[in-house]
Amino acid sequence: MRPDQLRLYLVTDRPLSFGRDLEWIVEEAVKGGTTIVQLREKSLDTREFIELGLRLKRTLAPYGVPLIINDRVDVALAVDADGVHIGQSDMPYEIARRLLGPDKIIGLSVENMDEVAEANALDVDYVAVSPVYGTPTKTDTAPPFGLDGLKRAAALTRHPVVAIGGMNRSTASGAMACGIDGIAVVSAICSAPEPQQAARELLNLL
Amino acid sequence: MRPDQLRLYLVTDRPLSFGRDLEWIVEEAVKGGTTIVQLREKSLDTREFIELGLRLKRTLAPYGVPLIINDRVDVALAVDADGVHIGQSDMPYEIARRLLGPDKIIGLSVENMDEVAEANALDVDYVAVSPVYGTPTKTDTAPPFGLDGLKRAAALTRHPVVAIGGMNRSTASGAMACGIDGIAVVSAICSAPEPQQAARELLNLL
């Protein structure tokens, strides 16, 4: 993938979308300049997850924006998504790469400096430094990196970097100044009254 | 697969195993004559699920007993299991077959006569008629088939049949008399004080 595709990275969250249609939110976000979309689902049946993935793939195709599936390599294969995003408790990278082949995008969450260093031994396509700040979106996260930690992580890694955790209009510029490729947002777009405008405003800050 | 491999089908359930080691229960069950094992996990992280699958695969290999993964085609691929068991809300059969290839076992749960008929259009390796009786193991199930329904399902399907739901020492013989290939049990083995003996006693009834 091109690192500039990481610039404004939307991670979906249906509960934080307040009952609004996820396809609508995603399309609005992309019209506003979102460069990559990760479908994250923790409660859907596999069949519903696949059906939603297929719908989002159709939504994104005209825009050329990649669709990434969180955790579930089976869903990614079923919908022929552009890749997966895996955390440290998901499928190990080497197995995911074997199942997905060399051309799919594989992103990896790194939650401390040891994991940043370990990821240098893997051919992941990007790392997501998580979390930069504490966030109400995820409560099971590691201690925050802060901007100093983000800067050190960006210097240590050999991969493109996206920052996640507490990224919004107030924090985006400071994070980008740490030498990263993009920011990943959840509520800053999913919960925004106007997701398209929210994406556009974020992009203008980056 | 050979239909006789369905004769005594263990579906794992950690909560119903009362904290006892699942590998021990599975190995005891197989020593007692269990012919196939399905690993069913609904709460583990993907990585833990894969690690448990790999351990069970090593446990079963010396006995030549197939390991089937419930729902998760990614886990089945990661551990190179013998196949998957899918329900009506899991990955559609055609996609699972495409991802797993022609040689893996794919079993399908059928919960009413329409689904039994529809499964005749698919090259599944077996169908699991579910549930024969109401059961405390699963509370989200369809209305029970009963023995009459099981007999009609066995007559209608072109596939090998395993019966699930309320199968134990009291019900096993009656189910087998309906013209099926085997019974699937959860608590009758997982919750038994002596899983090996429980399996042996069940097998003697079949």
Boltz contact constraints between the chains, C-beta under 6 A:
constraints:
  - contact:
      token1: [A, 45]
      token2: [B, 89]
      max_distance: 6.0
  - contact:
      token1: [A, 46]
      token2: [B, 71]
      max_distance: 6.0
  - contact:
      token1: [A, 46]
      token2: [B, 90]
      max_distance: 6.0
  - contact:
      token1: [A, 46]
      token2: [B, 91]
      max_distance: 6.0
  - contact:
      token1: [A, 47]
      token2: [B, 89]
      max_distance: 6.0
  - contact:
      token1: [A, 47]
      token2: [B, 90]
      max_distance: 6.0
  - contact:
      token1: [A, 71]
      token2: [B, 46]
      max_distance: 6.0
  - contact:
      token1: [A, 73]
      token2: [B, 74]
      max_distance: 6.0
  - contact:
      token1: [A, 74]
      token2: [B, 73]
      max_distance: 6.0
  - contact:
      token1: [A, 74]
      token2: [B, 74]
      max_distance: 6.0
  - contact:
      token1: [A, 77]
      token2: [B, 99]
      max_distance: 6.0
  - contact:
      token1: [A, 78]
      token2: [B, 91]
      max_distance: 6.0
  - contact:
      token1: [A, 78]
      token2: [B, 95]
      max_distance: 6.0
  - contact:
      token1: [A, 89]
      token2: [B, 45]
      max_distance: 6.0
  - contact:
      token1: [A, 89]
      token2: [B, 47]
      max_distance: 6.0
  - contact:
      token1: [A, 90]
      token2: [B, 46]
      max_distance: 6.0
  - contact:
      token1: [A, 90]
      token2: [B, 47]
      max_distance: 6.0
  - contact:
      token1: [A, 91]
      token2: [B, 46]
      max_distance: 6.0
  - contact:
      token1: [A, 95]
      token2: [B, 78]
      max_distance: 6.0
  - contact:
      token1: [A, 99]
      token2: [B, 77]
      max_distance: 6.0
